Amino acid sequence: MMDYLLNSTPVRTANNFGINDILVSIDDKKATPFENIMIITSEMDKLEIINQNSNNIQNSKIGMELEKNYEILINVPKGNVLKEPVIINFDFDDENMYLVDNIKIMLEEGAKAEFILKYNGEDDSIHYLKQETILKENSNAKIIVANMINKRADSLLAIENMVGNNAKIDYIIVDIGGRNKISNYYTNLKGNFSENNLKTIYLGTNDDLIDINYNIEVYGKNAKCNIETEGAISGKSHKNFKGTIDFKNGCEYSKGIENENCTILSDTAKSKSLPMLLCKEENVEGEHGVSSGKIDESKLFYLMAKGISKKNAKKLIVKANFNKIINEIDDETLQRKILEGIDRNI
């Protein structure tokens, strides 16, 4: 085991709040080839794909360096529009327990595509993803990352986006699997009329550690960004949410919104939230909100009066909170798997 200090906030706050970064112990195994990978698309002719093993060092804004063992480079050429999602499956098993992957996606001018990255497995493992996306002018991407690995595993997600003029990226993160769930998300809205919508669901049980660090920097004029996070924690799990929207000089008439809602399902679960709006430009609009607390007793009473057990009533309420994001996932199999994961862990 190695101790790592990870996921530092872009702006430091008081140390006694205990949210600036996170100290986590991770089983730092040596990288070995990962074989259980499948890329599924009926429109392969519209893509340029290079996938290869690699032994270079991978680092990211999450603050951790490991030797990566797999790399995928995907380019969507100018003007190409994909009608169906590109699905990339990574399945963990006894012989594929350690994955450090780097997935780079580029959309050329006017291109449009959707990607679904699925990480599945019932074996103890470590997973460290660095995913980079570059969107050229007038391009449009939707990316879904679904962490559905074993609850005893370690999951680290480091995501970076560069968004050009009149380009848009919609991102969905499903963070269900893993004992340690560390996620870092950074977007540079450099283009005028650029847009980023980030939606996340997370679930913490037992003694899970969840540390979320999102940072969107707005440079372009008339840019838009939205962070929407829904979570639930139980047992002795501990969650930190750090969300920053940073309006830079020159980003006139831009707008940013961030909201987080955390449902606390036990007396021993702990939730900390630090939403931040930073601003160096006058003509912008920004707002943020955080809500954290136990399930409304009146809702529980209503459902239990219908003959539903207290445990199942809690599940229904959490699912209702999550469904508005789950329903935006264009994969019914993945939707069912997420709902099954909620049923197992609440």
Stockholm file with secondary structure:
# STOCKHOLM 1.0

chainA/1-346         MMDYLLNSTPVRTANNFGINDILVSIDDKKATPFENIMIITSEMDKLEIINQNSNNIQNSKIGMELEKNYEILINVPKGNVLKEPVIINFDFDDENMYLVDNIKIMLEEGAKAEFILKYNGEDDSIHYLKQETILKENSNAKIIVANMINKRADSLLAIENMVGNNAKIDYIIVDIGGRNKISNYYTNLKGNFSENNLKTIYLGTNDDLIDINYNIEVYGKNAKCNIETEGAISGKSHKNFKGTIDFKNGCEYSKGIENENCTILSDTAKSKSLPMLLCKEENVEGEHGVSSGKIDESKLFYLMAKGISKKNAKKLIVKANFNKIINEIDDETLQRKILEGIDRNI
#=GR chainA/1-346 SS CEEEEECCCSSCCCGGGCCSCEEEEECCCCCCCCCCEEEECSCGGGCEEEEECCCSEECCTTCCCEECCEEEEEEECTTCBCSSCEEEEEEEBTTBCEEEEEEEEEECTTCEEEEEEEEEESSCCEEEEEEEEEECTTCEEEEEEEEECCTTSEEEEEEEEEECTTCEEEEEEEECSCSEEEEEEEEEECSTTCEEEEEEEEEECTTCEEEEEEEEEECSTTCEEEEEEEEEECTTCEEEEEEEEEECTTCTTCEEEEEEEEEECSSSCEEEEEEEEEESCSSCEEEEEEEEEECCHHHHHHHHHTTCCHHHHHHHHHHHHHHHHHTTCSCHHHHHHHHHHHHHHC
#=GC SS_cons         CEEEEECCCSSCCCGGGCCSCEEEEECCCCCCCCCCEEEECSCGGGCEEEEECCCSEECCTTCCCEECCEEEEEEECTTCBCSSCEEEEEEEBTTBCEEEEEEEEEECTTCEEEEEEEEEESSCCEEEEEEEEEECTTCEEEEEEEEECCTTSEEEEEEEEEECTTCEEEEEEEECSCSEEEEEEEEEECSTTCEEEEEEEEEECTTCEEEEEEEEEECSTTCEEEEEEEEEECTTCEEEEEEEEEECTTCTTCEEEEEEEEEECSSSCEEEEEEEEEESCSSCEEEEEEEEEECCHHHHHHHHHTTCCHHHHHHHHHHHHHHHHHTTCSCHHHHHHHHHHHHHHC
//
